[in-house]
Amino acid sequence: MPSLYHIIKFSFQDIVRNIWLTIVTITILLLALFSINTLATVRLISDNAVAAIKEKIDISLYLKPETAESEIIALKNKIAASAKVKEVIYTSKQSAIVSFRAKYENDPTVLAALQELGRNPLSPSLTVIPKNFDESNLVINDLKMLDSSIIESRDFSDNSAILNKINNITKRVNEVGLVLIMIFVLTSLLVVYNTIRVAIYTHRQEIEIMRLVGASNSFIFMPYVFSALVYALVSILIIISIFYPFLTLLQPYLETFFMGYNVNILSYFVDNFFLIFGVQLLAVLVINIVASLFAVRKYAKV
Amino acid sequence: MITLENVSKSYDHKHKVLKDIFLAIKPGEFVSIVGQSGAGKTTLVRLLIGEERADEGKVMIGDWDITRLRRREIPYLRRQIGVIFQDFKLLPKKTLEENVAFALQVCGEKSSKTKKIVPSVLKIVGLDDKRKRYPSEVSGGEQQRVAIARALVHQPKILLVDEPTGNLDAINANEIINLLLRINRFGTTVVLVTHNKEIVNRLNHRVITMENGQIISDRAHGKYLL
């Protein structure tokens, strides 16, 4: 068995003697990794956006102010009995005014107007939450057809169009991203292959002598595989050191954009560090080792 | 020890560079293979070190059937056979000592063994005092002696020497041949491929003459015929 010391020594000789090729190889790997991580971030942001919009889907029935509590409960139960409905939330006149006051506590004009009015102008309401947000249209249609004398008005702020738009954008981003990733992965394969090929070319005399004096095949190709491992490790370390500051810069903008929602990309990447970068390291390793094995088999004749 | 039975080889499937070769070399022999360029001498050497495979026939080294050798077994064959070429094949950025040690290092030998063997083989070839020099700092004859020292580190039973004196003047060429004779006296089989008439005639050992890929003469105390 060849000694690890010699494998590492020969590998580092390769890397240093072909430093520009090493830099180009790592740069291409970095571009591939950056595109993958950017795509993951975009995906995460769009998932958060979709979740946030879903939360905002408001299907409410406003009831006549003088309606008896028992009638409201009966209507509530009737709607809740539908298989498409997950929950029906009843907001009484009293609760409505409490949350209204809380909402406008910093707006003296609104509060003064309410004071001026001298009574509770708000209606009791039923908020309907569909089981499946994608089927909110069907729930809305059912509620439109609901015939009840206690219903004063119906408010269906249907966000399904926006949801569809976001889903379409995400799908498109994913498609373009996947094509980009494929291009980068293919480029990485070719670049690593070429780097190892050039490394073999610069070492051709040594390889010839190694073969002549009976060096085992593993001794000849292991340094190149080790070099591929170094490229993978260095590129992953660099992408980590680039991506975390990038996320730190992005986070305040996201927080502003998703005000009131818990959108924390940075903490997601921190919590899933080993999964995200472990999988990427594994993928880059596989690409590099496959490329270097092909190059060694072809050009070092082992 | 070395036997070739009905061996043929061609590179383009049209013209045979070796045709129906029958050859047997006993352990401890000193054999010169002579012939003009293109006679098939170097192809014969390449077959013996597993660099090429015979199209037909059987090549045996000891109990080893080279024609059936698997790719991963070739390194082990080459540790049994020392090979020396006309162009020395030394690494210019390594000292003479490092060049010799390289042959052991790449085979995974321990550094303690390397430190023990390298000075002794350099002493055999008479270069122990120049071990820290680089190939460019010594003569062609000395470079060839380093190549011989490197071939000896695995203590091979066979030494294949392909045109070792081609790049050397007469004095250096004689020194190399004397060294090979000394190695042969220790029991190593030496197969010398050459077209140097004076050397072959001086040796007075077995001479195999090749022409157009065939053995045309095999004499126990032969002379250079062509």
Interface residues (C-beta under 8 A of the other chain):
Chain A: M1 P2 S3 H6 Q205 E206 E208 I209 M210 R211 L212 V213 G214 A215 S216 N217 F219
Chain B: I49 R71 R72 P75 Y76 L77 R78 R79 V83 K89 L90 L91 F102 A103 Q105 V106 C107 G108 R150 A151 V153 H154
